[in-house]
Amino acid sequence: MSVAEQFKIFRRAKTIIGPHGAGMLGNLLWVDPFPGSCSNRVQALEFIPGQESTQVQPLYHSMHMRWRNWPVDFHTILFSKDSTQETTKINLRDLDDALDSMWGGGHVV
C-alpha cells in the first residue's frame, strides 16, 4: 500500500486496533491532529505483552505515554499467557471490556 493510501485510510479512521509491532502506532501519525471535539478523537486499542506473556516480546513501556499529548483515546489489553512469538492471543472478555470502554456498553462476546 502506498504512503498516500495509508494516509487516506488512517486520516478517516475512527478506531485503530492492532498488536504492538504491527505498524499500527506509526500510522497514528496520519490521524487528524485537530479533531473538532473530544468525542471525535480516534480510538486506539493496542495489544501488548504483560508479565505472563514476555515470551511474545520483551516488556516495554506502553506507547500510551508517548501518545498522551496526541488527540487519541489510547487503550491497551494484554496478550494471553498462552501466546507465542508465532501466535498471539487475547482474552475475548478483555477485548469486550476494552470495546465497551471505547464505544460504550452493549457488546457481547
Backbone as CSV, one residue per row, in Angstrom:
resi,resn,N_x,N_y,N_z,CA_x,CA_y,CA_z,C_x,C_y,C_z
1,MET,0.851,-1.172,0.000,0.000,0.000,0.000,0.898,1.237,0.000
2,SER,0.564,2.185,-0.809,1.380,3.388,-0.900,1.193,4.261,0.351
3,VAL,2.129,5.157,0.571,2.034,6.085,1.700,0.782,6.954,1.557
4,ALA,0.463,7.358,0.340,-0.738,8.170,0.117,-2.010,7.407,0.495
5,GLU,-2.051,6.113,0.174,-3.214,5.292,0.541,-3.302,5.112,2.057
6,GLN,-2.163,4.880,2.703,-2.154,4.766,4.165,-2.646,6.054,4.811
7,PHE,-2.163,7.171,4.321,-2.594,8.465,4.849,-4.112,8.606,4.732
8,LYS,-4.650,8.300,3.583,-6.094,8.442,3.340,-6.910,7.559,4.290
9,ILE,-6.483,6.319,4.461,-7.209,5.385,5.329,-7.154,5.841,6.785
10,PHE,-5.959,6.142,7.267,-5.821,6.478,8.684,-6.316,7.887,9.005
11,ARG,-6.333,8.780,8.057,-6.880,10.120,8.304,-8.376,10.040,8.557
12,ARG,-9.057,9.070,7.920,-10.512,8.923,8.079,-10.893,7.957,9.197
13,ALA,-9.918,7.247,9.751,-10.207,6.219,10.753,-10.827,6.814,12.006
14,LYS,-11.771,6.087,12.570,-12.382,6.443,13.855,-11.840,5.547,14.954
15,THR,-11.439,4.314,14.577,-10.893,3.335,15.519,-9.734,2.608,14.842
16,ILE,-8.652,2.408,15.601,-7.495,1.664,15.115,-7.181,0.607,16.167
17,ILE,-7.163,-0.664,15.758,-6.946,-1.767,16.685,-5.865,-2.682,16.120
18,GLY,-4.895,-3.068,16.959,-3.886,-3.997,16.496,-2.838,-4.294,17.538
19,PRO,-1.977,-5.282,17.241,-0.913,-5.653,18.175,0.268,-4.697,18.086
20,HIS,0.969,-4.585,19.200,2.195,-3.796,19.214,3.167,-4.396,18.205
21,GLY,3.828,-3.538,17.457,4.809,-4.009,16.499,4.264,-4.245,15.105
22,ALA,3.002,-3.953,14.880,2.392,-4.206,13.573,2.315,-2.943,12.713
23,GLY,2.974,-1.885,13.109,2.917,-0.644,12.348,1.693,0.196,12.654
24,MET,0.816,-0.313,13.498,-0.406,0.401,13.835,-0.099,1.770,14.444
25,LEU,0.829,1.788,15.388,1.101,3.047,16.084,1.803,4.061,15.201
26,GLY,2.641,3.590,14.306,3.274,4.514,13.369,2.245,5.189,12.488
27,ASN,1.183,4.462,12.169,0.132,5.040,11.340,-0.741,6.038,12.094
28,LEU,-0.601,6.101,13.426,-1.318,7.142,14.175,-0.846,8.540,13.781
29,LEU,0.333,8.604,13.179,0.821,9.906,12.704,-0.124,10.539,11.691
30,TRP,-0.903,9.714,11.004,-1.772,10.216,9.948,-3.146,10.668,10.447
31,VAL,-3.494,10.385,11.715,-4.827,10.775,12.183,-4.932,12.286,12.268
32,ASP,-6.157,12.761,12.289,-6.417,14.204,12.352,-5.908,14.764,13.679
33,PRO,-4.904,15.643,13.664,-4.375,16.180,14.911,-5.266,17.257,15.543
34,PHE,-6.301,17.670,14.834,-7.181,18.710,15.342,-8.650,18.304,15.217
35,PRO,-9.081,17.263,15.959,-10.487,16.880,15.878,-11.362,18.003,16.425
36,GLY,-12.589,18.075,15.931,-13.490,19.148,16.328,-13.877,19.120,17.793
37,SER,-13.844,17.938,18.404,-14.185,17.809,19.824,-13.552,16.528,20.356
38,CYS,-13.599,16.369,21.667,-13.047,15.147,22.275,-13.765,13.909,21.766
39,SER,-15.048,14.011,21.501,-15.807,12.851,21.024,-15.409,12.450,19.601
40,ASN,-14.697,13.306,18.892,-14.244,12.995,17.537,-12.825,12.426,17.501
41,ARG,-12.224,12.239,18.669,-10.863,11.711,18.708,-10.844,10.245,18.283
42,VAL,-9.762,9.837,17.646,-9.580,8.445,17.234,-9.435,7.571,18.478
43,GLN,-10.070,6.408,18.449,-9.942,5.400,19.492,-8.876,4.411,19.044
44,ALA,-7.846,4.208,19.853,-6.787,3.253,19.518,-6.722,2.182,20.598
45,LEU,-6.633,0.917,20.167,-6.510,-0.212,21.076,-5.299,-1.032,20.654
46,GLU,-4.301,-1.103,21.537,-3.069,-1.830,21.247,-3.011,-3.086,22.113
47,PHE,-2.669,-4.218,21.508,-2.449,-5.469,22.239,-0.967,-5.508,22.602
48,ILE,-0.663,-5.699,23.885,0.722,-5.631,24.344,1.068,-6.830,25.224
49,PRO,2.378,-7.147,25.365,2.773,-8.207,26.280,2.682,-7.725,27.722
50,GLY,2.418,-8.670,28.608,2.392,-8.384,30.035,3.334,-9.332,30.755
51,GLN,3.273,-9.345,32.072,4.145,-10.209,32.876,3.981,-11.682,32.507
52,GLU,2.780,-12.090,32.100,2.528,-13.500,31.779,2.764,-13.834,30.309
53,SER,3.174,-12.861,29.502,3.379,-13.139,28.072,4.682,-12.535,27.554
54,THR,5.711,-12.554,28.398,7.001,-11.996,27.979,7.655,-12.804,26.867
55,GLN,7.175,-14.038,26.638,7.729,-14.858,25.562,7.370,-14.291,24.179
56,VAL,6.367,-13.436,24.106,5.973,-12.836,22.825,7.006,-11.805,22.393
57,GLN,7.343,-10.903,23.280,8.365,-9.890,23.054,8.729,-9.310,24.412
58,PRO,9.909,-8.756,24.541,10.296,-8.208,25.839,9.314,-7.128,26.294
59,LEU,9.186,-7.017,27.594,8.311,-5.965,28.123,8.884,-4.600,27.753
60,TYR,8.045,-3.675,27.555,8.433,-2.320,27.188,7.415,-1.392,27.833
61,HIS,7.755,-0.152,27.870,6.800,0.824,28.383,5.760,1.087,27.310
62,SER,4.530,1.104,27.702,3.444,1.306,26.743,3.654,2.593,25.960
63,MET,3.287,2.545,24.709,3.355,3.735,23.870,2.370,4.798,24.354
64,HIS,1.472,4.400,25.250,0.477,5.338,25.770,1.134,6.625,26.263
65,MET,2.263,6.490,26.953,2.926,7.677,27.493,3.443,8.582,26.380
66,ARG,3.815,8.003,25.278,4.313,8.820,24.169,3.182,9.497,23.409
67,TRP,2.000,8.892,23.428,0.872,9.422,22.667,-0.071,10.257,23.513
68,ARG,0.226,10.441,24.795,-0.725,11.096,25.690,-1.045,12.529,25.303
69,ASN,-0.171,13.205,24.594,-0.463,14.572,24.161,-1.057,14.643,22.760
70,TRP,-1.194,13.509,22.124,-1.792,13.441,20.788,-3.293,13.242,20.975
71,PRO,-4.121,13.767,20.096,-5.576,13.659,20.289,-6.125,12.272,19.939
72,VAL,-5.684,11.259,20.713,-6.100,9.877,20.515,-6.500,9.320,21.878
73,ASP,-7.628,8.630,21.948,-8.001,7.912,23.165,-7.347,6.541,23.079
74,PHE,-6.303,6.337,23.873,-5.444,5.173,23.763,-5.800,4.142,24.829
75,HIS,-5.980,2.886,24.411,-6.331,1.784,25.303,-5.401,0.611,25.015
76,THR,-5.181,-0.247,26.012,-4.360,-1.441,25.813,-5.018,-2.650,26.463
77,ILE,-4.736,-3.828,25.911,-5.048,-5.094,26.577,-3.837,-6.002,26.410
78,LEU,-3.685,-6.932,27.336,-2.519,-7.806,27.350,-2.748,-9.064,26.515
79,PHE,-1.652,-9.538,25.893,-1.697,-10.833,25.246,-1.979,-11.893,26.309
80,SER,-2.654,-12.975,25.936,-2.894,-14.097,26.839,-1.576,-14.801,27.135
81,LYS,-1.513,-15.484,28.283,-0.269,-16.143,28.679,0.103,-17.306,27.764
82,ASP,-0.846,-17.836,26.974,-0.527,-18.925,26.053,-0.101,-18.422,24.675
83,SER,0.175,-17.140,24.553,0.674,-16.575,23.298,2.130,-16.965,23.094
84,THR,2.537,-16.989,21.826,3.929,-17.247,21.467,4.366,-16.160,20.496
85,GLN,5.630,-16.197,20.073,6.084,-15.241,19.069,5.396,-15.472,17.738
86,GLU,4.982,-16.712,17.473,4.332,-17.039,16.208,2.822,-16.792,16.243
87,THR,2.202,-16.979,17.411,0.752,-16.849,17.534,0.414,-16.069,18.794
88,THR,-0.159,-14.904,18.607,-0.573,-14.121,19.771,-2.069,-14.262,19.966
89,LYS,-2.459,-14.295,21.213,-3.863,-14.466,21.576,-4.244,-13.409,22.592
90,ILE,-5.532,-13.062,22.587,-6.062,-12.150,23.593,-7.302,-12.788,24.206
91,ASN,-7.621,-12.377,25.408,-8.820,-12.842,26.071,-10.009,-12.055,25.513
92,LEU,-11.028,-12.749,25.025,-12.167,-12.069,24.405,-12.958,-11.232,25.397
93,ARG,-12.965,-11.628,26.653,-13.640,-10.782,27.661,-12.881,-9.471,27.851
94,ASP,-11.546,-9.539,27.824,-10.750,-8.311,27.897,-11.022,-7.424,26.688
95,LEU,-11.136,-8.045,25.510,-11.460,-7.286,24.305,-12.829,-6.639,24.430
96,ASP,-13.802,-7.398,24.915,-15.156,-6.866,25.092,-15.145,-5.688,26.060
97,ASP,-14.412,-5.823,27.166,-14.315,-4.731,28.136,-13.664,-3.498,27.512
98,ALA,-12.615,-3.719,26.724,-11.932,-2.589,26.073,-12.850,-1.901,25.076
99,LEU,-13.591,-2.679,24.287,-14.518,-2.081,23.320,-15.640,-1.331,24.035
100,ASP,-16.123,-1.880,25.160,-17.119,-1.152,25.954,-16.560,0.172,26.450
101,SER,-15.312,0.153,26.875,-14.674,1.378,27.349,-14.543,2.403,26.235
102,MET,-14.250,1.910,25.031,-14.055,2.799,23.892,-15.353,3.308,23.307
103,TRP,-16.328,2.423,23.155,-17.546,2.732,22.401,-18.806,2.787,23.249
104,GLY,-18.706,2.445,24.530,-19.907,2.343,25.357,-20.318,0.898,25.463
105,GLY,-21.212,0.596,26.397,-21.628,-0.789,26.660,-22.446,-1.404,25.566
106,GLY,-22.812,-2.664,25.793,-23.720,-3.339,24.880,-23.101,-4.411,24.020
107,HIS,-21.768,-4.546,24.015,-21.133,-5.588,23.212,-21.157,-6.893,23.985
108,VAL,-21.460,-7.970,23.315,-21.488,-9.285,23.957,-20.571,-10.214,23.176
109,VAL,-19.683,-10.887,23.903,-18.775,-11.868,23.265,-19.319,-13.242,23.522
